């Protein structure tokens, strides 16, 4: 929340859906003299980031996820008119504006550039980098990402990020790794991705699909996965892989998949639905949604996807969407990763799947990271995870290890 320059209004973001987390966050103005907030930009259905007032109080700047990017927009306080100010194509956010209203500062990133600070005039006609903390990367060849588009099984238009191997030659078929994002209310953004870069340096292509349920394409698309986890979104992922094979990029005999959180769920689900992948690595993923409901800290969010019902009122629906129901289908070599103290997706979810695969004699590794919650914070664990990805997929997709994070 931010006070207006004249001290009469507060600009803030919020959602009217009582906390499910699926609807966008909208921009509101709250008067110091009135109780009811005023919604600005009522028809804008992308999530609004932190609002920043212009010096004269007539404009509010904010960033938002649009497709595979994060861009800066402005809203006219009087009319609610919205204008897109940047077409960066990566990630650019706004943090603050100078007292005279002439200089904006924030952070930006692209596929080949880690996050750095910038300054700009309010029209964003002159963006100037302020920092260059990652200049050492100029000595390395980095992979570029591009937008890939395809049609899903039901004809829905799907997009995603495709990172090709460093020094990729057109017409060359390469091993492909599918990497669905977390959330599912989230998106893969065309910003710097160290994991994708290391994998690309080892000859892998990485496809990050923004399947139905992702943000950046409006409310209807973000809510298109209600009651359908593992159905439409799974089809979106599989048809993306099909498209990469069809266009001559992916080697159909060298496919792998990895993901975290909801991406972990999707990769667990993939294991139970197909054996087209040579190796799969789920991380921090849900395996038994019925038991997960009482173990986590996001019951309202989870319930929204299941007819707004708790598991005991929708037993078949919860169990039907759980990878554990189909565990006997799994034949693919698996590497499960999890933080030991994960409170969002407790480690019991991973243990259920691991124990089953071990008893079924399916090749499986179970890597537990001490002290880590849902998102890793210790650099040595972050590097170890990437190093394990490289070695695991190199082994099963028959690709030589070229480079990897150094051992401690």
VOGU-3710 file (C-alpha; in Angstrom, 3 decimals, decimal comma):
1> xxxxxxxxxx> 0,000/0,000/0,000  1,204/3,531/-0,810  -0,007/6,969/0,283  -0,776/9,528/-2,420  1,483/12,621/-2,518  -1,282/14,796/-1,025  -1,949/12,301/1,791  -5,635/11,884/0,921  -5,610/8,423/-0,640  -4,023/5,030/-0,158
11> xxxxxxxxxx> -3,376/2,876/-3,225  -3,416/-0,832/-2,441  -4,063/-4,195/-4,037  -6,545/-6,841/-3,020  -8,841/-9,609/-4,182  -12,598/-9,977/-3,641  -12,581/-13,782/-3,596  -12,005/-14,206/0,157  -8,514/-15,545/-0,128  -8,624/-18,458/-2,558
21> xxxxxxxxxx> -5,693/-16,857/-4,363  -6,953/-17,753/-7,820  -8,469/-14,389/-8,788  -6,143/-11,512/-9,776  -5,171/-8,835/-7,292  -6,944/-5,618/-8,253  -5,976/-1,992/-7,665  -7,998/-0,065/-5,079  -8,023/3,493/-3,786  -8,992/4,098/-0,174
31> xxxxxxxxxx> -9,931/7,609/0,930  -9,014/8,786/4,411  -12,550/10,158/4,732  -14,529/7,183/3,366  -14,760/3,542/4,417  -15,500/1,849/1,091  -12,527/1,347/-1,246  -12,802/2,386/-4,872  -11,703/-0,132/-7,483  -9,647/1,341/-10,283
41> xxxxxxxxxx> -9,396/-0,387/-13,693  -12,402/-2,655/-13,098  -12,003/-4,480/-16,432  -8,271/-5,151/-16,061  -8,002/-8,839/-15,126  -4,253/-9,287/-14,681  -2,753/-9,183/-11,187  -1,507/-5,749/-10,156  1,868/-5,440/-8,453  2,886/-2,860/-5,835
51> xxxxxxxxxx> 1,396/0,533/-6,797  3,668/3,576/-7,125  2,235/7,103/-7,315  3,461/9,717/-9,770  4,785/12,954/-8,296  1,594/14,858/-9,124  -0,734/12,104/-7,862  -2,505/11,769/-11,222  -0,999/8,428/-12,236  -0,275/5,108/-10,559
61> xxxxxxxxxx> 2,457/2,865/-11,943  2,558/-0,889/-11,405  3,998/-4,056/-12,908  2,045/-7,119/-13,961  2,574/-10,558/-15,466  1,417/-10,527/-19,087  1,991/-13,736/-21,037  5,631/-14,781/-20,471  6,776/-11,350/-19,305  6,435/-8,869/-16,470
71> xxxxxxxxxx> 5,827/-5,356/-17,792  5,141/-1,901/-16,347  1,749/-0,249/-16,800  0,198/3,032/-15,721  -3,339/3,832/-14,584  -4,979/7,249/-14,776  -6,350/7,961/-11,295  -9,254/10,059/-12,604  -10,465/7,792/-15,419  -8,959/4,379/-14,687
81> xxxxxxxxxx> -7,481/4,270/-18,194  -4,637/1,745/-18,436  -1,538/2,054/-20,597  1,289/-0,408/-21,136  4,579/1,460/-20,802  7,170/-1,248/-21,473  7,613/-4,080/-23,937  10,717/-5,463/-22,316  9,842/-9,077/-23,055  11,549/-10,250/-19,878
91> xxxxxxxxxx> 10,877/-9,061/-16,346  10,815/-5,392/-15,394  9,348/-4,112/-12,145  8,925/-0,711/-10,557  10,027/0,013/-6,998  9,958/3,770/-6,414  9,728/7,211/-8,015  11,722/10,313/-7,115  10,130/13,178/-5,179  10,072/15,376/-8,289
101> xxxxxxxxxx> 8,365/12,583/-10,258  11,010/12,560/-12,987  12,907/9,358/-12,212  11,641/5,809/-11,720  13,793/3,001/-10,324  13,252/-0,736/-10,281  14,750/-4,097/-11,211  14,829/-5,931/-14,517  15,985/-9,255/-15,895  16,015/-11,192/-19,155
111> xxxxxxxxxx> 16,849/-14,732/-20,236  20,526/-13,813/-20,574  20,726/-11,164/-17,856  20,276/-11,742/-14,106  18,414/-9,110/-12,118  19,932/-5,622/-12,109  18,682/-2,185/-11,046  17,620/0,436/-13,586  16,354/4,008/-13,741  13,988/5,553/-16,264
121> xxxxxxxxxx> 11,880/8,571/-17,047  8,111/8,107/-16,446  7,433/7,276/-20,105  10,078/4,532/-20,054  11,567/5,961/-23,235  15,033/6,007/-21,673  15,812/2,988/-19,486  19,301/3,177/-17,990  21,027/0,298/-16,147  22,277/1,305/-12,704
131> xxxxxxxxxx> 24,133/-1,862/-11,727  26,160/-4,552/-13,461  26,803/-7,090/-10,733  26,936/-9,999/-13,164  29,449/-8,673/-15,679  31,447/-11,907/-15,326  28,739/-13,727/-17,287  29,862/-11,912/-20,441  32,735/-14,401/-20,602  30,286/-17,287/-21,080
141> xxxxxxxxxx> 27,960/-18,382/-23,857  24,381/-18,188/-22,606  21,251/-19,711/-24,085  18,444/-17,494/-25,298  14,780/-18,253/-24,644  11,968/-17,832/-27,134  8,198/-18,050/-27,054  6,808/-21,359/-28,285  3,138/-21,716/-29,260  1,000/-24,752/-29,937
151> xxxxxxxxxx> -2,559/-26,048/-29,737  -3,615/-28,392/-26,977  -5,704/-31,515/-27,409  -8,969/-29,546/-27,229  -7,731/-26,774/-29,529  -6,831/-24,287/-26,786  -3,907/-22,020/-27,677  -0,975/-22,600/-25,300  2,323/-20,772/-24,984  5,535/-21,436/-23,152
161> xxxxxxxxxx> 9,228/-20,669/-22,952  11,682/-22,700/-24,988  15,374/-22,588/-24,129  17,516/-24,273/-26,752  20,983/-25,657/-26,067  23,897/-23,257/-26,304  25,209/-23,220/-29,915  22,132/-25,101/-31,154  22,143/-25,748/-34,901  18,785/-25,641/-36,775
171> xxxxxxxxxx> 17,544/-29,098/-37,678  19,456/-30,776/-34,878  17,393/-33,082/-32,668  18,337/-32,750/-29,010  17,197/-34,163/-25,641  14,203/-32,232/-24,307  13,316/-31,568/-20,670  9,750/-30,581/-19,833  9,616/-28,175/-16,868  6,074/-27,244/-15,714
181> xxxxxxxxxx> 5,961/-24,324/-13,274  4,616/-24,187/-9,726  1,362/-22,703/-8,520  -0,564/-23,709/-10,451  -1,534/-20,018/-10,233  1,752/-18,742/-11,616  3,715/-18,580/-14,851  7,088/-19,227/-16,396  8,602/-15,796/-17,040  11,263/-14,927/-19,604
191> xxxxxxxxxx> 13,731/-13,843/-16,927  17,114/-15,274/-15,999  16,851/-18,962/-15,089  20,114/-20,415/-13,854  18,841/-23,992/-13,906  17,740/-23,742/-17,533  21,068/-22,142/-18,456  23,120/-24,949/-16,906  20,954/-27,592/-18,570  21,206/-25,788/-21,929
201> xxxxxxxxxx> 24,990/-25,685/-21,530  24,844/-29,484/-21,242  22,980/-29,874/-24,518  19,392/-30,049/-23,250  16,461/-28,042/-24,557  14,056/-26,940/-21,809  10,338/-26,363/-22,425  8,408/-24,438/-19,750  4,707/-24,538/-20,691  2,271/-21,963/-19,375
211> xxxxxxxxxx> -0,570/-24,454/-19,221  -4,201/-23,607/-18,456  -4,407/-22,279/-14,917  -1,375/-20,043/-15,473  -1,418/-16,305/-14,913  -0,717/-13,664/-17,547  -3,607/-14,432/-19,913  -6,559/-13,175/-17,921  -8,998/-14,523/-15,356  -10,745/-17,113/-17,549
221> xxxxxxxxxx> -7,480/-18,827/-18,459  -6,215/-18,685/-14,866  -9,363/-20,479/-13,695  -9,540/-22,975/-16,567  -8,124/-25,792/-14,428  -10,839/-25,951/-11,779  -11,759/-29,585/-11,047  -9,378/-30,687/-13,814  -5,888/-31,051/-12,367  -4,023/-33,625/-14,434
231> xxxxxxxxxx> -6,437/-33,353/-17,359  -6,344/-30,193/-19,482  -3,064/-28,970/-18,009  -1,492/-32,381/-18,578  -2,690/-32,316/-22,193  -1,200/-28,830/-22,562  2,171/-30,177/-21,452  2,080/-33,313/-23,599  1,008/-31,476/-26,750  3,855/-29,042/-26,123
241> xxxxxxxxxx> 6,291/-31,949/-26,169  4,589/-33,256/-29,319  5,038/-29,856/-30,966  8,756/-29,819/-30,157  9,123/-33,271/-31,737  7,049/-32,260/-34,742  9,131/-29,161/-35,440  12,336/-31,192/-35,498  13,841/-29,960/-32,220  13,236/-32,750/-29,715
251> xxxxxxxxxx> 14,545/-36,284/-29,945  11,485/-38,432/-29,087  13,762/-41,082/-27,606  15,430/-38,649/-25,175  12,691/-36,956/-23,171  12,809/-36,011/-19,496  10,768/-33,897/-17,093  11,295/-32,036/-13,834  9,258/-29,587/-11,764  8,765/-28,074/-8,325
261> xxxxxxxxxx> 5,640/-27,617/-6,170  2,730/-27,824/-8,626  5,374/-28,650/-11,201  6,278/-31,477/-8,838  2,653/-32,591/-8,824  2,565/-32,505/-12,614  5,746/-34,556/-12,926  4,433/-37,093/-10,401  1,257/-37,202/-12,486  3,261/-37,656/-15,698
271> xxxxxxxxxx> 4,996/-40,666/-14,157  1,639/-42,369/-13,619  0,140/-41,527/-17,014  2,854/-42,214/-19,601  6,174/-43,979/-20,059  7,342/-41,790/-22,961  9,906/-40,054/-20,705  13,233/-41,720/-19,965  13,635/-40,007/-16,575  11,513/-37,741/-14,357
281> xxxxxxxxxx> 12,431/-35,667/-11,286  9,530/-34,320/-9,175  10,343/-31,818/-6,432  8,221/-30,695/-3,460  5,195/-32,155/-5,206  1,760/-33,353/-4,141  1,094/-37,071/-4,537  -2,021/-37,710/-2,432  -4,297/-34,687/-2,544  -6,730/-36,225/-0,058
291> xxxxxxxxxx> -4,103/-36,464/2,685  -2,343/-33,294/1,519  -5,400/-31,212/2,394  -4,973/-31,695/6,136  -1,183/-31,411/6,065  -0,643/-28,035/4,391  -1,259/-24,320/5,019  -3,400/-23,455/1,954  -6,672/-25,301/2,462  -8,866/-22,546/1,006
301> xxxxxxxxxx> -6,706/-22,310/-2,097  -6,691/-26,083/-2,594  -10,419/-26,404/-1,945  -11,249/-23,931/-4,738  -9,914/-26,375/-7,338  -12,131/-29,175/-6,046  -15,687/-27,859/-6,367  -15,104/-25,658/-3,292  -15,411/-28,810/-1,197  -13,260/-30,459/1,446
311> xxxxxxxxxx> -11,948/-33,987/0,757  -14,546/-35,677/2,951  -17,263/-34,080/0,813  -15,594/-34,907/-2,518  -13,609/-38,076/-1,874  -13,682/-39,427/-5,417  -12,631/-36,115/-6,961  -9,636/-35,656/-4,664  -8,482/-39,254/-5,017  -9,065/-39,349/-8,768
321> xxxxxxxxxx> -6,654/-36,414/-9,241  -3,994/-37,917/-6,967  -0,914/-39,520/-8,561  -0,895/-42,152/-5,778  -4,090/-43,648/-7,184  -2,183/-44,682/-10,310  1,151/-45,552/-8,696  1,208/-49,082/-10,137  1,570/-47,612/-13,634  5,020/-46,163/-12,907
331> xxxxxxxxxx> 8,021/-47,706/-14,669  10,202/-44,648/-15,332  13,441/-43,959/-13,394  12,623/-41,273/-10,838  14,546/-38,804/-8,691  12,390/-37,240/-5,943  13,607/-34,115/-4,130  12,097/-32,460/-1,062  12,897/-30,032/1,727  12,906/-31,714/5,128
341> xxxxxxxxxx> 10,770/-29,031/6,819  8,446/-28,142/3,937  5,245/-26,681/5,409  3,500/-26,035/2,079  3,834/-29,585/0,780  4,972/-31,723/3,736  7,600/-34,355/3,067  5,098/-37,149/3,764  3,766/-36,532/0,245  7,119/-37,508/-1,244
351> xxxxxxxxxx> 7,578/-40,408/1,167  4,321/-42,031/0,044  5,459/-42,120/-3,571  9,025/-43,129/-2,779  8,028/-46,082/-0,600  5,714/-47,387/-3,306  8,346/-47,157/-6,050  10,966/-48,796/-3,854  8,700/-51,752/-3,100  7,774/-51,960/-6,802
361> xxxxxxxxxx> 11,493/-52,130/-7,723  11,261/-49,024/-9,918  14,632/-47,196/-10,088  14,194/-44,323/-7,628  16,313/-41,826/-5,707  14,991/-39,788/-2,786  16,996/-36,663/-1,967  16,053/-34,848/1,262  17,520/-31,424/1,983  17,893/-30,624/5,703
371> xxxxxxxxxx> 16,547/-27,320/7,043  14,860/-26,460/3,745  11,223/-25,414/3,449  9,219/-25,254/0,217  11,680/-22,911/-1,474  15,374/-23,517/-0,904  17,447/-20,784/0,751  20,874/-22,375/1,215  23,124/-21,813/-1,841  24,869/-25,163/-1,484
381> xxxxxxxxxx> 21,518/-26,938/-1,672  20,469/-24,888/-4,691  23,688/-25,840/-6,475  23,398/-29,475/-5,425  19,897/-29,659/-6,884  21,080/-28,387/-10,274  24,103/-30,675/-10,203  21,838/-33,665/-9,552  19,551/-32,652/-12,433  22,523/-32,571/-14,797
391> xxxxxxxxxx> 23,853/-35,975/-13,736  20,448/-37,662/-13,540  19,275/-36,588/-16,983  22,706/-37,100/-18,546  22,615/-40,703/-17,339  19,171/-41,639/-18,589  19,000/-39,434/-21,698  22,491/-40,545/-22,743  24,008/-37,065/-22,873  27,563/-36,271/-21,733
401> xxxxxxxx> 28,073/-33,919/-18,796  29,739/-30,757/-20,112  29,522/-28,507/-17,073  27,882/-28,414/-13,651  28,000/-26,379/-10,424  31,249/-27,010/-8,579  31,342/-29,233/-5,525  32,031/-27,501/-2,205
//
